Amino acid sequence: MDLRISLTSATGDDEELVIPEGITQIDTGALRLCTSMRRVTIPTTCTRIDEAAFKGCTALEEAVIPDSVTYLGKHAFSGCTSLRRVVLPAATAAVLAGTFSGCTALERVEGAGGIKRIEREAFSRCSSLVELTGNPLSYIDSRAFHSCTALERVEFAERLDYAGEMAFSRCESLRDVTLPAQIGTLRNDLFDGCEHVRVGDPDLAERFPNALPRHLCEGWGRLRPIDRNKLAREFRDRHEDDRVALEQRRAQIEREYEELGELASHLGILDLKRRDRALERQQDIEAELEDIDALLAEIRNPQWETLVDDFNERRRATGESARDA
């Protein structure tokens, strides 16, 4: 008989959970919000970990996923803010949407050598992740590495089929990037907010102008230099009221998010409908927080092309232009 684990109301205080051998599936949300669990042992009989199975397990520090697991669902470990190390099954070819989003302590992803596809927001806000190498990435969806502020290195396959919108936005530590000769599609603002990134091939700026503005590519230095810092300061000053309002709204909904989490963890099986409504509201808040962060990022570190367009508009009457060679 096929056994499955379904712990949708698990609220125990144990720090270590050993899932018994014979279990073949961990259901959707089975261990969600088990905030005391620091370690979990997944049996070698398990073949499937469903969506949000460990979402919000904020004390979980390590996840070793056995090679028997052939499916790792969306958001399976999202919001596990203490998770530092992950060992993926050897056969892992794709990391689905949001699987490790918000794992702010995640430093190491082992067993990633076979990954070809990183889906939407799979590693977004993994602010401690330094590199994801040894795997030939050929498909990277939108915001896959958004706000991975410590990320320094990423390796690509010989052909990059697709890189989605803002896939590496706010990867502030990312510097030299070697893109392959064969490229299918690069979407807008691929390296938005990556002030130090440089792409070796200047021709890419002509092929993908919205994804790779000229200042990211070699050859930008041929343009007349202007004071980039001054332009950025002027832009931020004009949007100071917007920044204050956004930060106030962010603090407000963060408090609501924490209160909902406490409510959901206390309700348990006593009132499943109220608990589920609280969790759904938390998901809405997560989406709003990401939108607010994107707007704040634009105010704090405006895209260079935005500054140039604004500069040209204000200086048009005098005939000066930042685009003049």
N, C-alpha and C positions, 0 to 999 in steps of 0.2 A: 504494500500500500504506500502511496506517495504521501509523506508527511510534510506539513508546512508549519512554519511558526507565524503566529499572528498575535502580536502583543500591542494592539492599538491603544490599550489603556495602561500600559506599563508605567508605573510611577515609583518604583522601588528606590531604596537608598543605597543599594549595593554598588560598590565602586568597580567591581569586576563581574562580567557576565560571560559564562561559558555556554554557548549554544550547543546542545547535545548532538552527537553524531546521529545520522539518520534524517535530520532535517534537510530538506532539499530547496526550500524557498523561504525568504524573509519578505513578508508582505509589505504592501504600501503603508508607510507611516508606522510600521510595527514598533519601532523603538524611538519614535520621534519624541523629543523633549525629555528624554531620560537624562536629566541634567547632572546626576551624580555619577554616572557611569564613566570611568576613566579608561577602562580596557575592555575589549570584547574579543572573544575567540570564536571565529566562524569555522564550522566543521568542513571537512573535505568532501562531505556529501552534498553540500550546498551548491546549487547550479545557478541560482537567480536571486539577485537583491533588487527589490522593486523600488519604485519612485519614493523619494523622501523617507526611506527606511530609517536612516539615522539623522534626519534633519534636526538641527537645533540641539544636538547632544553636546552642550558647550564644555563639558569636562573631558570628553573623549580625546585622548592624546595620540593614539596610534591605531591604524587600521591595516591589518594584514589580510588581504583578500586571497583565498586559495585559488590555485589554478583551475579548480573545478568550476568556478563561477564563470559563466559565459555571457551573463547579462547583468549590467550595472545600470540601474535606472536613473532617470533625471532627478537632480537635486538630492541624490542619495545621501550625501554628506554635507549638504550646504548648511552654512551657519554653525559648523563645528569649530568654534573659535579657538579651541585648545589643541586641535589636531596638528601635529608637527610632521608626522611621517606617514606615508601611504605606500603600500606595496601592492601593485596591480597584478592581476593574472597575466601570465606570459602571452596569452592569446588576445589581449586587449587591442582592438584595432581602432576603437573610437571612444571618446569621452563625451557623453551626452550632455544636453543643455543643463547648465547650472549644477553639475554633479558636485563640484567642490567650491561653489561660489561662497564668498564670505568666510573662507577658512583662513583667517588672517595670520595664524601662526604657522601655516604649512610651509615647510622649508624644503622637503625632499619628496619627490615622486619617483619611486623605484619600479622597475619592470615596465617602463614606458617605451621600450625599444621598438615595439610593433605598432605604436599609435600612428595612424595616418590622418585621422580626422578629429578635430576639436570643435565641438558644436557651441552654440550661442551661450555666452557667459559661463562656460564650463569652469574656468579658473578666475572669474572676475573677483576683484577685491582680495586676492591671495597676496597680501602685501609683504609677506616674508619670503615668497618663492623667488629664488635667485636665477635658476636656469631650468630649462626643459630641453635637454640635449640627448643625443644618441637615438633619436627617432626622426625619420624623414617625413615631416609634416607636409601634406599636400592640400589640405582643406582646413581652413580656419574660419569659423563663422563669426558673426558680428559680436563685438565686445567680449570675445573669448578670454582675453587677458586684461580686460579693463581694470585700471588701478592696481596692477601688479607693480607697485612702486619700487620694489627691489630687483625686478627682473633685469638681468644683464645680457643673457644670451638665449637665442632660439635658433634651432637648425631647421632648414627646409629641405624638402626632397628636390630631386633634379628638375621636377616640374611642379610648380605651384598652381593648382587648378583654380583656387578661389581663396581670397582673403576678404572677409566681410567688413562692413562699416565699423570704424572705431575699434577694430580688433585688438590693437595695442594702445588704445588711448590711455593717457596718464601713466604710461610706463616710464617714469622719470629717470630711471637708471639705465635704460636701454641706449646703447651708443651705436657702434658700427653694425650695420645689418647687411648681410650678403644675400640678396634675392637671386633665385636661379635665373638662368637665361630664358627658360620657357615659363611663361606666365599666362594664365587664362584671364582672370578678372581680379582687379584690385578695386574695392569699393571706397567710398569717400572717407576722408579723415582717418586713414589707416593708422597713422602715428600721431594723432591729435594730442597735443600737450607733451610730446616727447621732445623737449628742448635740445637734448644733446644727440639725438639720433642723426646718423648720416648714412645715406644710401650711395653706394659706389658709382652706379651707372647714371649719368645725367640724362641719358635718353629716356629713362623711365618717367621723368617729369613731364616729357612731351606726350608719352603714351597714356599716362594716368595722372592728369593734372589735378584732379580733385582728391586723389588718394595721396599723391606725393608732390606737394608744392615745391617749387624750385629751391627754396632755401634748405630742403632736406637733402639735396643732391649736390654732388661735386659740380662746380661751375657757377654756383650762386655767387661766389666771390667776384665774378666779373661785373656784377651789377654795382652801381654806385652805393657805397656804404652809407647807411643812415643810422640814427641812434635808436636801436630797437628797444632798449630799456626805457627810454623816454616815452616812446609811443605806448608801451605797455602800461606805464604809470598813468598816462593820460586816459587810457581806456578804462582802467580800474577806477580812477577817480570819478569818471562820468557814471559808473554803475555802482557806486558805493551804497546808495539807498536800496538798490535791488539786492545786493549782497547781504545787508543787515536783515532785510525782510525774509530772505530765504533761510538764513541761519536761524532766525527765530522760529520759523515754521518747522525746520528740521528738528530743533530741540523739542518742540511741542509733540511732534508725532513719534519721536524716539521714546519719550516718556510713555505715550499711549501704548507703543509696542511692548515695552517692558511690563506694563500693567496687564496687558492681554496675555503675555507669556505666563505670568504668575497665576492669572485666573485659570488659564487652560490646564496648567500643571496641577492645580488644586481640585479642579472639577473631576478629572479622571473619568471613571465610569458612572459617576453620580448624575451627570447631565451631559450626555454626549452631544446633543444638539447645540447647547450653548458653547461647549468646548470647540466644536467644529466651526461655529460662527466666529469665535475669537481667533482661531487659526486662519480662517479665510481673510479676516480683517488684517491680520499680521502680514499676509501675502500682499494685500493692497498697499500696506504701508511700505513694504520692502521695495515695491515698484516705484512708489512716490519718492522714496529716499534716493533711489538711483537717478531719477530725473532731476531732483534737486542738486545732487552731487555733480551731475553733468553740467548744469547751469552755473554752479559755483566754480567749477573747474574752468569754464570759459571766461568767467570774470577774473579769476586769479591768474590764469595763464592763457590769455586769449590767443587764438590761432594766428599765426604770423600773417597769413593771407588776409584775415579780417583787419588787422592793423594797417596793412599796406593799402587796402581799399579805402579805409577811413582816412588815412593820410592823403591819398590822392584826391579824395573828394574835397578835403579842406584846403588843399594847396592848388586846386585846379585853376583858380582865378589868376595865380601868379605864374602859371606855366610850369611849375616844378612837379616832378613825378618820381616816386620811388622805383618805378619800373623802367625809368630811362637807363639805358646802358651807359 
